[in-house]
Amino acid sequence: MNIICPTVTASNLHIYREQMERVESFAKRIHIDLMDGEFTNNKSIEIDQVWLPEDMPCDIHLMFQNPERVISDLIKIHPQLVIIQAESTCNFIQFANELHDVGIKAGISVKANSDIASVADYLKSYEHLLIFSGNLGYQGGSTADLSLLGKVEEARIINPDLEIGWDGGVDNTNVAQIASGGVDVINVGGFIQANLEPSKAFHELEKLLTNI
């Protein structure tokens, strides 16, 4: 089953609260971007500033150069899923195991220019693969590179049980094709957050998935 997952990308607490409140009334799952300003050009709020809506499944996409440094902070927040970048510096198996020990799922994200082969050794230890087609650390303004959908089949050959996510450039012109390409979790930033009627935008995307 496909799910539309609004994203929250905030450089300060005011924006974080604003974006979270904009989507939490209709979202079924929320994707939160956190950046360290080292792996990415820009920086988000700190991990200890993050709050999660009650009874809302939340994923954290950690765009950090050294994710292991902050794993204890992530565990305190206890999202349902933590996604780290394949291009970061990390003991990927150990990181996943530490999350699993406290009941948190582990995800790994690959940028457009990263091959599935680069994460093949880790994929069986992870529940989620995020295919990233956007600009790391930014919300909106990117174009969905649909050629990246080829990575879905490559990844599922290695781990058939993987949940597959997509981030970058999703709108009402391509969401159905992304879902048809085997993506389970479709993360959407600007199309929802920048819309004057975010709920309407969300439900428009959901409706486009009904016949898939």
C-alpha positions in Angstrom: 0.0 0.0 0.0 1.3 3.5 -0.9 1.3 6.3 1.6 1.7 10.1 1.1 4.1 11.3 3.8 4.3 15.1 4.3 7.8 16.4 5.1 9.0 18.9 7.7 12.2 20.7 7.0 13.0 23.6 9.4 16.0 25.8 10.2 14.4 27.1 13.4 11.7 26.1 15.9 9.2 28.6 14.6 9.3 27.0 11.1 9.2 23.5 12.6 6.1 24.2 14.6 4.5 26.0 11.7 5.1 23.1 9.3 4.2 20.4 11.7 0.9 22.1 12.6 0.2 22.6 8.9 0.1 18.9 8.2 -0.6 16.9 11.5 -4.4 17.2 11.2 -4.5 15.1 8.0 -1.2 13.3 7.7 -1.0 9.6 8.5 2.8 9.6 8.8 5.3 12.5 8.8 8.9 12.7 7.5 11.3 15.0 9.5 14.5 16.2 7.9 17.5 16.9 10.2 20.7 18.4 8.8 24.1 19.0 10.5 25.3 21.8 8.3 28.4 19.6 7.5 26.9 16.8 5.3 24.5 19.4 3.9 25.0 23.1 3.1 22.3 24.2 5.5 21.4 23.3 9.1 18.2 22.3 10.8 17.0 22.6 14.4 18.9 20.5 16.9 17.8 16.9 17.6 17.0 17.8 21.2 14.5 20.5 19.9 12.5 18.0 18.0 9.0 17.0 19.3 6.8 14.5 17.7 3.0 14.7 17.5 1.2 12.2 19.8 0.1 9.0 18.1 1.7 10.0 14.8 4.2 7.7 13.1 7.2 9.8 12.4 10.4 9.1 10.4 13.6 11.1 10.9 15.9 11.5 7.9 19.3 12.3 9.4 21.5 14.1 6.9 24.6 14.0 9.2 28.2 13.2 8.3 28.6 11.1 11.5 25.2 9.8 12.5 26.6 7.5 15.2 27.6 10.6 17.3 23.9 11.4 17.8 22.3 8.0 18.1 21.6 8.4 21.8 19.8 11.6 21.1 17.7 9.9 18.4 16.8 7.1 20.8 15.4 9.6 23.3 13.0 11.0 20.7 12.1 7.5 19.6 10.7 7.9 16.1 9.4 4.8 14.4 12.2 5.0 11.8 15.6 6.7 11.4 17.0 7.1 7.9 20.7 7.8 7.4 22.7 8.6 4.3 24.6 5.9 2.5 27.3 8.5 1.8 27.9 9.3 5.5 30.6 8.0 7.7 29.1 5.1 9.8 29.3 1.5 10.8 26.0 0.8 9.1 25.3 -2.7 10.6 26.1 -1.5 14.2 23.9 1.6 13.7 21.0 -0.5 12.6 21.4 -3.0 15.4 21.4 -0.2 18.1 18.2 1.1 16.7 16.6 -2.4 16.6 17.6 -3.0 20.2 15.2 -0.2 21.3 12.5 -1.0 18.8 13.3 1.6 16.1 13.4 0.7 12.4 16.5 1.5 10.4 16.5 3.1 7.0 19.3 4.1 4.5 19.1 6.8 1.8 20.9 6.9 -1.5 21.5 10.1 -3.4 20.8 10.1 -7.2 24.5 9.5 -8.0 24.9 6.6 -5.5 24.4 3.0 -6.8 22.4 0.3 -5.0 25.6 -1.7 -5.1 27.2 0.7 -2.6 24.7 -0.4 0.1 24.2 -4.0 -1.0 26.1 -5.3 2.1 23.8 -3.5 4.5 20.3 -3.8 2.9 19.4 -7.0 4.6 19.9 -5.3 8.0 17.6 -2.4 7.1 13.8 -2.2 6.8 13.7 0.9 4.6 15.5 2.3 1.6 14.9 6.0 0.6 15.6 6.9 -3.0 16.6 10.6 -2.9 15.9 12.6 -6.0 16.0 16.1 -4.4 18.4 18.6 -3.1 19.7 17.5 0.3 18.5 19.7 3.1 16.1 21.8 1.0 12.3 21.6 0.7 10.7 22.1 -2.7 12.3 23.3 -5.9 13.7 19.9 -7.1 12.7 17.8 -10.1 11.8 14.1 -9.7 14.3 12.0 -11.7 12.1 9.1 -12.6 15.0 7.1 -14.1 15.9 6.5 -10.4 12.9 4.1 -10.1 15.2 1.4 -11.5 16.8 1.3 -8.1 13.6 -0.2 -6.7 13.9 -3.5 -8.4 17.7 -3.6 -7.8 17.1 -3.2 -4.1 14.3 -5.7 -3.8 16.4 -8.4 -5.4 18.7 -8.0 -2.4 16.0 -7.6 0.2 12.4 -8.4 -1.0 10.9 -7.1 2.3 12.3 -3.6 2.0 9.9 -0.7 2.4 10.9 1.7 -0.4 10.6 5.5 0.0 11.0 8.4 -2.4 12.0 11.9 -1.7 12.3 14.8 -4.2 10.1 16.6 -6.7 6.8 14.8 -6.0 3.7 16.5 -7.3 0.4 15.7 -9.0 2.0 15.1 -12.4 4.3 12.2 -11.3 3.0 10.7 -8.0 1.1 7.9 -9.8 4.2 6.9 -11.8 6.4 6.9 -8.7 3.9 4.7 -6.9 3.5 2.4 -9.9 7.3 2.1 -9.9 7.2 0.2 -6.7 7.6 3.0 -4.1 5.7 2.5 -0.9 6.3 5.8 1.0 6.1 8.9 -1.1 7.5 11.9 0.8 6.2 15.2 -0.3 7.6 18.6 0.7 6.9 21.8 -1.3 3.8 20.6 -3.1 2.0 20.3 0.3 3.9 22.7 2.6 3.9 25.6 0.1 0.3 25.1 -1.0 -2.3 27.6 0.3 -4.5 24.6 0.9 -2.1 21.9 2.1 -4.9 19.5 3.1 -6.4 19.8 -0.4 -3.0 19.1 -2.0 -2.5 16.1 0.2 -5.8 14.6 -0.6 -5.4 15.3 -4.3 -2.2 13.2 -4.2 -4.0 10.4 -2.3 -6.8 10.3 -4.8 -4.3 9.9 -7.7 -3.1 6.7 -5.9 -6.5 5.0 -5.6 -6.4 3.1 -8.8 -2.8 1.8 -8.5 
